Amino acid sequence: MMMETLVAERRDDRTAAVSEGAISAVGAQSLSPREREIASLTCRGLSNKEIGRRLDISHHTVSTHMRRIFDKLGVNRRACLARIAAEAGL
């Protein structure tokens, strides 16, 4: 019984995250050109270090951009970013 409750709670959490993420697609328009570029590279599967090398910036700078992107879109995972980016046509 306890396991069923945990599974149901996790499912509800994921559903809520997807709903919030869909609303965040509007926030994708608020990204700066550099944030859009980094979001695009992230969606292609590049790590922060790989993005930094490609753009000739520090991976710490990439991390800062990622935090700002996540804040603007209301997400906290790269997978959610990828879904929102696809919906917004980034």
Biopython code that builds the backbone (N, CA, C, O; Angstrom):
import numpy as np
from Bio.PDB.StructureBuilder import StructureBuilder

atoms = [
    (1, "MET", "N", (0.820, -1.200, 0.000)),
    (1, "MET", "CA", (0.000, 0.000, 0.000)),
    (1, "MET", "C", (0.868, 1.269, 0.000)),
    (1, "MET", "O", (0.576, 2.234, -0.707)),
    (2, "MET", "N", (1.925, 1.248, 0.797)),
    (2, "MET", "CA", (2.810, 2.404, 0.883)),
    (2, "MET", "C", (3.461, 2.685, -0.472)),
    (2, "MET", "O", (3.568, 3.843, -0.875)),
    (3, "MET", "N", (3.892, 1.651, -1.170)),
    (3, "MET", "CA", (4.535, 1.805, -2.472)),
    (3, "MET", "C", (3.572, 2.414, -3.487)),
    (3, "MET", "O", (3.975, 3.267, -4.279)),
    (4, "GLU", "N", (2.323, 1.998, -3.478)),
    (4, "GLU", "CA", (1.334, 2.552, -4.398)),
    (4, "GLU", "C", (1.141, 4.039, -4.166)),
    (4, "GLU", "O", (0.985, 4.808, -5.115)),
    (5, "THR", "N", (1.153, 4.441, -2.910)),
    (5, "THR", "CA", (1.002, 5.853, -2.567)),
    (5, "THR", "C", (2.185, 6.662, -3.097)),
    (5, "THR", "O", (1.998, 7.742, -3.657)),
    (6, "LEU", "N", (3.396, 6.144, -2.923)),
    (6, "LEU", "CA", (4.585, 6.835, -3.415)),
    (6, "LEU", "C", (4.577, 6.968, -4.929)),
    (6, "LEU", "O", (4.932, 8.016, -5.471)),
    (7, "VAL", "N", (4.177, 5.914, -5.602)),
    (7, "VAL", "CA", (4.112, 5.944, -7.066)),
    (7, "VAL", "C", (3.089, 6.981, -7.517)),
    (7, "VAL", "O", (3.356, 7.742, -8.448)),
    (8, "ALA", "N", (1.946, 7.023, -6.887)),
    (8, "ALA", "CA", (0.898, 7.986, -7.239)),
    (8, "ALA", "C", (1.379, 9.414, -7.002)),
    (8, "ALA", "O", (1.111, 10.298, -7.816)),
    (9, "GLU", "N", (2.086, 9.650, -5.897)),
    (9, "GLU", "CA", (2.583, 10.987, -5.594)),
    (9, "GLU", "C", (3.618, 11.431, -6.641)),
    (9, "GLU", "O", (3.599, 12.578, -7.086)),
    (10, "ARG", "N", (4.511, 10.524, -7.029)),
    (10, "ARG", "CA", (5.513, 10.867, -8.037)),
    (10, "ARG", "C", (4.859, 11.162, -9.375)),
    (10, "ARG", "O", (5.288, 12.067, -10.091)),
    (11, "ARG", "N", (3.820, 10.404, -9.720)),
    (11, "ARG", "CA", (3.108, 10.631, -10.971)),
    (11, "ARG", "C", (2.464, 12.016, -10.942)),
    (11, "ARG", "O", (2.517, 12.740, -11.936)),
    (12, "ASP", "N", (1.856, 12.392, -9.815)),
    (12, "ASP", "CA", (1.230, 13.705, -9.680)),
    (12, "ASP", "C", (2.266, 14.816, -9.797)),
    (12, "ASP", "O", (2.007, 15.848, -10.415)),
    (13, "ASP", "N", (3.448, 14.604, -9.199)),
    (13, "ASP", "CA", (4.518, 15.598, -9.290)),
    (13, "ASP", "C", (4.948, 15.801, -10.735)),
    (13, "ASP", "O", (5.146, 16.935, -11.172)),
    (14, "ARG", "N", (5.096, 14.696, -11.487)),
    (14, "ARG", "CA", (5.509, 14.802, -12.888)),
    (14, "ARG", "C", (4.446, 15.505, -13.719)),
    (14, "ARG", "O", (4.770, 16.329, -14.575)),
    (15, "THR", "N", (3.177, 15.186, -13.473)),
    (15, "THR", "CA", (2.086, 15.817, -14.212)),
    (15, "THR", "C", (2.073, 17.314, -13.951)),
    (15, "THR", "O", (1.891, 18.108, -14.874)),
    (16, "ALA", "N", (2.266, 17.700, -12.698)),
    (16, "ALA", "CA", (2.293, 19.123, -12.357)),
    (16, "ALA", "C", (3.459, 19.812, -13.045)),
    (16, "ALA", "O", (3.309, 20.929, -13.540)),
    (17, "ALA", "N", (4.621, 19.163, -13.085)),
    (17, "ALA", "CA", (5.793, 19.757, -13.731)),
    (17, "ALA", "C", (5.559, 19.958, -15.214)),
    (17, "ALA", "O", (5.968, 20.977, -15.770)),
    (18, "VAL", "N", (4.910, 19.010, -15.863)),
    (18, "VAL", "CA", (4.629, 19.136, -17.297)),
    (18, "VAL", "C", (3.668, 20.285, -17.538)),
    (18, "VAL", "O", (3.860, 21.052, -18.482)),
    (19, "SER", "N", (2.633, 20.427, -16.706)),
    (19, "SER", "CA", (1.675, 21.517, -16.868)),
    (19, "SER", "C", (2.358, 22.865, -16.694)),
    (19, "SER", "O", (2.135, 23.788, -17.477)),
    (20, "GLU", "N", (3.195, 22.972, -15.659)),
    (20, "GLU", "CA", (3.913, 24.220, -15.430)),
    (20, "GLU", "C", (4.869, 24.497, -16.582)),
    (20, "GLU", "O", (5.039, 25.645, -16.993)),
    (21, "GLY", "N", (5.494, 23.441, -17.103)),
    (21, "GLY", "CA", (6.431, 23.596, -18.210)),
    (21, "GLY", "C", (5.749, 24.105, -19.461)),
    (21, "GLY", "O", (6.318, 24.915, -20.194)),
    (22, "ALA", "N", (4.530, 23.638, -19.717)),
    (22, "ALA", "CA", (3.800, 24.088, -20.895)),
    (22, "ALA", "C", (3.530, 25.579, -20.802)),
    (22, "ALA", "O", (3.619, 26.291, -21.802)),
    (23, "ILE", "N", (3.203, 26.052, -19.616)),
    (23, "ILE", "CA", (2.973, 27.486, -19.414)),
    (23, "ILE", "C", (4.277, 28.239, -19.647)),
    (23, "ILE", "O", (4.262, 29.365, -20.144)),
    (24, "SER", "N", (5.402, 27.626, -19.293)),
    (24, "SER", "CA", (6.702, 28.269, -19.418)),
    (24, "SER", "C", (7.142, 28.468, -20.856)),
    (24, "SER", "O", (8.081, 29.222, -21.113)),
    (25, "ALA", "N", (6.486, 27.810, -21.794)),
    (25, "ALA", "CA", (6.856, 27.979, -23.201)),
    (25, "ALA", "C", (6.772, 29.447, -23.593)),
    (25, "ALA", "O", (7.527, 29.903, -24.451)),
    (26, "VAL", "N", (5.869, 30.185, -22.980)),
    (26, "VAL", "CA", (5.750, 31.618, -23.240)),
    (26, "VAL", "C", (7.025, 32.326, -22.808)),
    (26, "VAL", "O", (7.458, 33.279, -23.457)),
    (27, "GLY", "N", (7.642, 31.856, -21.696)),
    (27, "GLY", "CA", (8.871, 32.459, -21.198)),
    (27, "GLY", "C", (10.041, 32.285, -22.135)),
    (27, "GLY", "O", (11.025, 33.018, -22.030)),
    (28, "ALA", "N", (9.963, 31.330, -23.054)),
    (28, "ALA", "CA", (11.059, 31.102, -24.000)),
    (28, "ALA", "C", (11.308, 32.339, -24.846)),
    (28, "ALA", "O", (12.428, 32.562, -25.306)),
    (29, "GLN", "N", (10.294, 33.130, -25.051)),
    (29, "GLN", "CA", (10.448, 34.344, -25.858)),
    (29, "GLN", "C", (11.257, 35.404, -25.122)),
    (29, "GLN", "O", (11.755, 36.344, -25.743)),
    (30, "SER", "N", (11.396, 35.262, -23.790)),
    (30, "SER", "CA", (12.125, 36.251, -23.000)),
    (30, "SER", "C", (13.623, 35.968, -22.931)),
    (30, "SER", "O", (14.366, 36.721, -22.301)),
    (31, "LEU", "N", (14.073, 34.892, -23.569)),
    (31, "LEU", "CA", (15.495, 34.554, -23.544)),
    (31, "LEU", "C", (16.296, 35.492, -24.436)),
    (31, "LEU", "O", (15.848, 35.896, -25.510)),
    (32, "SER", "N", (17.497, 35.828, -23.961)),
    (32, "SER", "CA", (18.404, 36.646, -24.777)),
    (32, "SER", "C", (18.933, 35.794, -25.923)),
    (32, "SER", "O", (18.820, 34.569, -25.889)),
    (33, "PRO", "N", (19.509, 36.431, -26.935)),
    (33, "PRO", "CA", (20.077, 35.645, -28.036)),
    (33, "PRO", "C", (21.122, 34.627, -27.557)),
    (33, "PRO", "O", (21.147, 33.500, -28.050)),
    (34, "ARG", "N", (21.981, 35.008, -26.607)),
    (34, "ARG", "CA", (22.994, 34.087, -26.090)),
    (34, "ARG", "C", (22.329, 32.935, -25.330)),
    (34, "ARG", "O", (22.753, 31.786, -25.457)),
    (35, "GLU", "N", (21.298, 33.230, -24.549)),
    (35, "GLU", "CA", (20.575, 32.182, -23.828)),
    (35, "GLU", "C", (19.904, 31.222, -24.804)),
    (35, "GLU", "O", (19.880, 30.014, -24.571)),
    (36, "ARG", "N", (19.366, 31.748, -25.881)),
    (36, "ARG", "CA", (18.762, 30.885, -26.903)),
    (36, "ARG", "C", (19.815, 29.968, -27.526)),
    (36, "ARG", "O", (19.563, 28.786, -27.759)),
    (37, "GLU", "N", (20.986, 30.525, -27.790)),
    (37, "GLU", "CA", (22.068, 29.750, -28.374)),
    (37, "GLU", "C", (22.486, 28.617, -27.426)),
    (37, "GLU", "O", (22.665, 27.475, -27.850)),
    (38, "ILE", "N", (22.637, 28.946, -26.156)),
    (38, "ILE", "CA", (23.030, 27.938, -25.169)),
    (38, "ILE", "C", (21.922, 26.912, -24.977)),
    (38, "ILE", "O", (22.200, 25.720, -24.843)),
    (39, "ALA", "N", (20.676, 27.357, -24.963)),
    (39, "ALA", "CA", (19.555, 26.420, -24.843)),
    (39, "ALA", "C", (19.543, 25.455, -26.027)),
    (39, "ALA", "O", (19.306, 24.259, -25.859)),
    (40, "SER", "N", (19.797, 25.975, -27.208)),
    (40, "SER", "CA", (19.816, 25.142, -28.403)),
    (40, "SER", "C", (20.915, 24.082, -28.326)),
    (40, "SER", "O", (20.682, 22.917, -28.649)),
    (41, "LEU", "N", (22.099, 24.484, -27.903)),
    (41, "LEU", "CA", (23.201, 23.535, -27.780)),
    (41, "LEU", "C", (22.926, 22.508, -26.681)),
    (41, "LEU", "O", (23.291, 21.339, -26.804)),
    (42, "THR", "N", (22.288, 22.952, -25.624)),
    (42, "THR", "CA", (21.907, 22.033, -24.552)),
    (42, "THR", "C", (20.938, 20.990, -25.073)),
    (42, "THR", "O", (21.061, 19.807, -24.757)),
    (43, "CYS", "N", (19.984, 21.422, -25.863)),
    (43, "CYS", "CA", (18.987, 20.506, -26.424)),
    (43, "CYS", "C", (19.608, 19.504, -27.392)),
    (43, "CYS", "O", (19.046, 18.434, -27.627)),
    (44, "ARG", "N", (20.749, 19.842, -27.944)),
    (44, "ARG", "CA", (21.468, 18.911, -28.822)),
    (44, "ARG", "C", (22.286, 17.898, -28.034)),
    (44, "ARG", "O", (22.915, 17.008, -28.607)),
    (45, "GLY", "N", (22.268, 18.046, -26.705)),
    (45, "GLY", "CA", (22.938, 17.073, -25.852)),
    (45, "GLY", "C", (24.342, 17.444, -25.409)),
    (45, "GLY", "O", (25.044, 16.614, -24.833)),
    (46, "LEU", "N", (24.764, 18.675, -25.666)),
    (46, "LEU", "CA", (26.102, 19.081, -25.260)),
    (46, "LEU", "C", (26.143, 19.376, -23.766)),
    (46, "LEU", "O", (25.182, 19.891, -23.196)),
    (47, "SER", "N", (27.262, 19.046, -23.146)),
    (47, "SER", "CA", (27.462, 19.365, -21.729)),
    (47, "SER", "C", (27.867, 20.831, -21.602)),
    (47, "SER", "O", (28.168, 21.489, -22.599)),
    (48, "ASN", "N", (27.871, 21.337, -20.372)),
    (48, "ASN", "CA", (28.290, 22.724, -20.159)),
    (48, "ASN", "C", (29.724, 22.941, -20.638)),
    (48, "ASN", "O", (30.030, 23.975, -21.232)),
    (49, "LYS", "N", (30.595, 21.981, -20.385)),
    (49, "LYS", "CA", (31.989, 22.120, -20.832)),
    (49, "LYS", "C", (32.077, 22.140, -22.355)),
    (49, "LYS", "O", (32.837, 22.923, -22.924)),
    (50, "GLU", "N", (31.307, 21.286, -23.010)),
    (50, "GLU", "CA", (31.321, 21.253, -24.476)),
    (50, "GLU", "C", (30.771, 22.552, -25.058)),
    (50, "GLU", "O", (31.295, 23.070, -26.044)),
    (51, "ILE", "N", (29.716, 23.070, -24.445)),
    (51, "ILE", "CA", (29.150, 24.352, -24.896)),
    (51, "ILE", "C", (30.179, 25.462, -24.719)),
    (51, "ILE", "O", (30.374, 26.290, -25.609)),
    (52, "GLY", "N", (30.835, 25.471, -23.563)),
    (52, "GLY", "CA", (31.852, 26.477, -23.288)),
    (52, "GLY", "C", (32.973, 26.447, -24.312)),
    (52, "GLY", "O", (33.407, 27.493, -24.794)),
    (53, "ARG", "N", (33.443, 25.247, -24.647)),
    (53, "ARG", "CA", (34.502, 25.118, -25.657)),
    (53, "ARG", "C", (34.029, 25.629, -27.018)),
    (53, "ARG", "O", (34.757, 26.337, -27.714)),
    (54, "ARG", "N", (32.815, 25.267, -27.384)),
    (54, "ARG", "CA", (32.296, 25.655, -28.698)),
    (54, "ARG", "C", (32.114, 27.167, -28.804)),
    (54, "ARG", "O", (32.370, 27.755, -29.855)),
    (55, "LEU", "N", (31.669, 27.800, -27.706)),
    (55, "LEU", "CA", (31.411, 29.243, -27.738)),
    (55, "LEU", "C", (32.589, 30.073, -27.220)),
    (55, "LEU", "O", (32.524, 31.302, -27.174)),
    (56, "ASP", "N", (33.653, 29.390, -26.837)),
    (56, "ASP", "CA", (34.844, 30.049, -26.305)),
    (56, "ASP", "C", (34.525, 30.871, -25.057)),
    (56, "ASP", "O", (34.949, 32.019, -24.930)),
    (57, "ILE", "N", (33.773, 30.266, -24.141)),
    (57, "ILE", "CA", (33.475, 30.868, -22.849)),
    (57, "ILE", "C", (33.695, 29.801, -21.772)),
    (57, "ILE", "O", (33.767, 28.610, -22.072)),
    (58, "SER", "N", (33.799, 30.232, -20.546)),
    (58, "SER", "CA", (34.004, 29.315, -19.424)),
    (58, "SER", "C", (32.760, 28.460, -19.192)),
    (58, "SER", "O", (31.636, 28.912, -19.411)),
    (59, "HIS", "N", (32.971, 27.223, -18.748)),
    (59, "HIS", "CA", (31.803, 26.393, -18.417)),
    (59, "HIS", "C", (31.046, 26.979, -17.226)),
    (59, "HIS", "O", (29.863, 26.694, -17.045)),
    (60, "HIS", "N", (31.722, 27.797, -16.413)),
    (60, "HIS", "CA", (31.036, 28.487, -15.313)),
    (60, "HIS", "C", (30.061, 29.527, -15.867)),
    (60, "HIS", "O", (28.969, 29.716, -15.331)),
    (61, "THR", "N", (30.464, 30.189, -16.930)),
    (61, "THR", "CA", (29.574, 31.151, -17.591)),
    (61, "THR", "C", (28.379, 30.426, -18.190)),
    (61, "THR", "O", (27.255, 30.924, -18.132)),
    (62, "VAL", "N", (28.615, 29.268, -18.757)),
    (62, "VAL", "CA", (27.515, 28.461, -19.296)),
    (62, "VAL", "C", (26.560, 28.102, -18.166)),
    (62, "VAL", "O", (25.343, 28.188, -18.335)),
    (63, "SER", "N", (27.094, 27.703, -17.020)),
    (63, "SER", "CA", (26.251, 27.357, -15.864)),
    (63, "SER", "C", (25.395, 28.541, -15.425)),
    (63, "SER", "O", (24.226, 28.377, -15.075)),
    (64, "THR", "N", (25.987, 29.731, -15.447)),
    (64, "THR", "CA", (25.238, 30.935, -15.089)),
    (64, "THR", "C", (24.095, 31.160, -16.071)),
    (64, "THR", "O", (22.969, 31.446, -15.663)),
    (65, "HIS", "N", (24.380, 31.032, -17.356)),
    (65, "HIS", "CA", (23.333, 31.171, -18.372)),
    (65, "HIS", "C", (22.241, 30.119, -18.163)),
    (65, "HIS", "O", (21.052, 30.418, -18.278)),
    (66, "MET", "N", (22.653, 28.888, -17.857)),
    (66, "MET", "CA", (21.671, 27.816, -17.649)),
    (66, "MET", "C", (20.754, 28.138, -16.475)),
    (66, "MET", "O", (19.542, 27.938, -16.561)),
    (67, "ARG", "N", (21.319, 28.633, -15.386)),
    (67, "ARG", "CA", (20.476, 29.008, -14.236)),
    (67, "ARG", "C", (19.468, 30.077, -14.640)),
    (67, "ARG", "O", (18.298, 30.006, -14.263)),
    (68, "ARG", "N", (19.915, 31.058, -15.400)),
    (68, "ARG", "CA", (19.005, 32.132, -15.835)),
    (68, "ARG", "C", (17.931, 31.597, -16.780)),
    (68, "ARG", "O", (16.769, 31.997, -16.703)),
    (69, "ILE", "N", (18.326, 30.698, -17.666)),
    (69, "ILE", "CA", (17.360, 30.079, -18.582)),
    (69, "ILE", "C", (16.324, 29.298, -17.786)),
    (69, "ILE", "O", (15.124, 29.435, -18.020)),
    (70, "PHE", "N", (16.786, 28.481, -16.848)),
    (70, "PHE", "CA", (15.875, 27.682, -16.025)),
    (70, "PHE", "C", (14.923, 28.590, -15.247)),
    (70, "PHE", "O", (13.728, 28.311, -15.160)),
    (71, "ASP", "N", (15.461, 29.687, -14.675)),
    (71, "ASP", "CA", (14.610, 30.620, -13.921)),
    (71, "ASP", "C", (13.545, 31.245, -14.812)),
    (71, "ASP", "O", (12.375, 31.320, -14.436)),
    (72, "LYS", "N", (13.955, 31.691, -15.990)),
    (72, "LYS", "CA", (13.005, 32.342, -16.903)),
    (72, "LYS", "C", (11.920, 31.387, -17.375)),
    (72, "LYS", "O", (10.771, 31.786, -17.565)),
    (73, "LEU", "N", (12.293, 30.115, -17.566)),
    (73, "LEU", "CA", (11.331, 29.138, -18.078)),
    (73, "LEU", "C", (10.607, 28.380, -16.974)),
    (73, "LEU", "O", (9.647, 27.657, -17.238)),
    (74, "GLY", "N", (11.065, 28.545, -15.750)),
    (74, "GLY", "CA", (10.421, 27.863, -14.631)),
    (74, "GLY", "C", (10.661, 26.361, -14.635)),
    (74, "GLY", "O", (9.788, 25.591, -14.234)),
    (75, "VAL", "N", (11.834, 25.941, -15.085)),
    (75, "VAL", "CA", (12.175, 24.513, -15.112)),
    (75, "VAL", "C", (13.449, 24.290, -14.300)),
    (75, "VAL", "O", (14.135, 25.238, -13.917)),
    (76, "ASN", "N", (13.749, 23.017, -14.048)),
    (76, "ASN", "CA", (14.972, 22.716, -13.320)),
    (76, "ASN", "C", (15.693, 21.495, -13.887)),
    (76, "ASN", "O", (16.572, 20.929, -13.237)),
    (77, "ARG", "N", (15.321, 21.099, -15.087)),
    (77, "ARG", "CA", (15.957, 19.947, -15.736)),
    (77, "ARG", "C", (16.176, 20.246, -17.211)),
    (77, "ARG", "O", (15.402, 20.965, -17.843)),
    (78, "ARG", "N", (17.242, 19.679, -17.737)),
    (78, "ARG", "CA", (17.537, 19.839, -19.163)),
    (78, "ARG", "C", (16.448, 19.229, -20.031)),
    (78, "ARG", "O", (16.149, 19.745, -21.108)),
    (79, "ALA", "N", (15.855, 18.137, -19.570)),
    (79, "ALA", "CA", (14.791, 17.488, -20.353)),
    (79, "ALA", "C", (13.590, 18.411, -20.494)),
    (79, "ALA", "O", (12.981, 18.478, -21.562)),
    (80, "CYS", "N", (13.245, 19.120, -19.429)),
    (80, "CYS", "CA", (12.127, 20.073, -19.500)),
    (80, "CYS", "C", (12.483, 21.225, -20.423)),
    (80, "CYS", "O", (11.638, 21.707, -21.177)),
    (81, "LEU", "N", (13.721, 21.661, -20.365)),
    (81, "LEU", "CA", (14.180, 22.722, -21.269)),
    (81, "LEU", "C", (14.046, 22.271, -22.721)),
    (81, "LEU", "O", (13.592, 23.037, -23.571)),
    (82, "ALA", "N", (14.434, 21.045, -23.003)),
    (82, "ALA", "CA", (14.367, 20.537, -24.369)),
    (82, "ALA", "C", (12.933, 20.494, -24.877)),
    (82, "ALA", "O", (12.666, 20.829, -26.031)),
    (83, "ARG", "N", (12.014, 20.081, -24.016)),
    (83, "ARG", "CA", (10.603, 20.014, -24.423)),
    (83, "ARG", "C", (10.067, 21.417, -24.709)),
    (83, "ARG", "O", (9.398, 21.634, -25.720)),
    (84, "ILE", "N", (10.357, 22.353, -23.834)),
    (84, "ILE", "CA", (9.881, 23.729, -24.017)),
    (84, "ILE", "C", (10.511, 24.347, -25.266)),
    (84, "ILE", "O", (9.838, 25.036, -26.033)),
    (85, "ALA", "N", (11.790, 24.098, -25.459)),
    (85, "ALA", "CA", (12.474, 24.631, -26.640)),
    (85, "ALA", "C", (11.838, 24.088, -27.924)),
    (85, "ALA", "O", (11.659, 24.822, -28.896)),
    (86, "ALA", "N", (11.506, 22.821, -27.916)),
    (86, "ALA", "CA", (10.864, 22.224, -29.101)),
    (86, "ALA", "C", (9.498, 22.852, -29.342)),
    (86, "ALA", "O", (9.145, 23.154, -30.482)),
    (87, "GLU", "N", (8.739, 23.047, -28.288)),
    (87, "GLU", "CA", (7.407, 23.657, -28.412)),
    (87, "GLU", "C", (7.501, 25.098, -28.905)),
    (87, "GLU", "O", (6.649, 25.559, -29.665)),
    (88, "ALA", "N", (8.553, 25.813, -28.462)),
    (88, "ALA", "CA", (8.697, 27.218, -28.816)),
    (88, "ALA", "C", (9.452, 27.411, -30.134)),
    (88, "ALA", "O", (9.574, 28.532, -30.628)),
    (89, "GLY", "N", (9.954, 26.316, -30.693)),
    (89, "GLY", "CA", (10.678, 26.410, -31.947)),
    (89, "GLY", "C", (12.056, 27.008, -31.828)),
    (89, "GLY", "O", (12.553, 27.647, -32.756)),
    (90, "LEU", "N", (12.678, 26.797, -30.671)),
    (90, "LEU", "CA", (14.038, 27.361, -30.477)),
    (90, "LEU", "C", (15.032, 26.532, -31.200)),
    (90, "LEU", "O", (16.225, 26.831, -31.167)),
]
sb = StructureBuilder()
sb.init_structure("model")
sb.init_model(0)
sb.init_chain("A")
sb.init_seg("    ")
for serial, (resi, resn, name, xyz) in enumerate(atoms, 1):
    if name == "N":
        sb.init_residue(resn, " ", resi, " ")
    sb.init_atom(name, np.array(xyz, "f"), 0.0, 1.0, " ", f" {name:<3s}", serial, name[0])
structure = sb.get_structure()
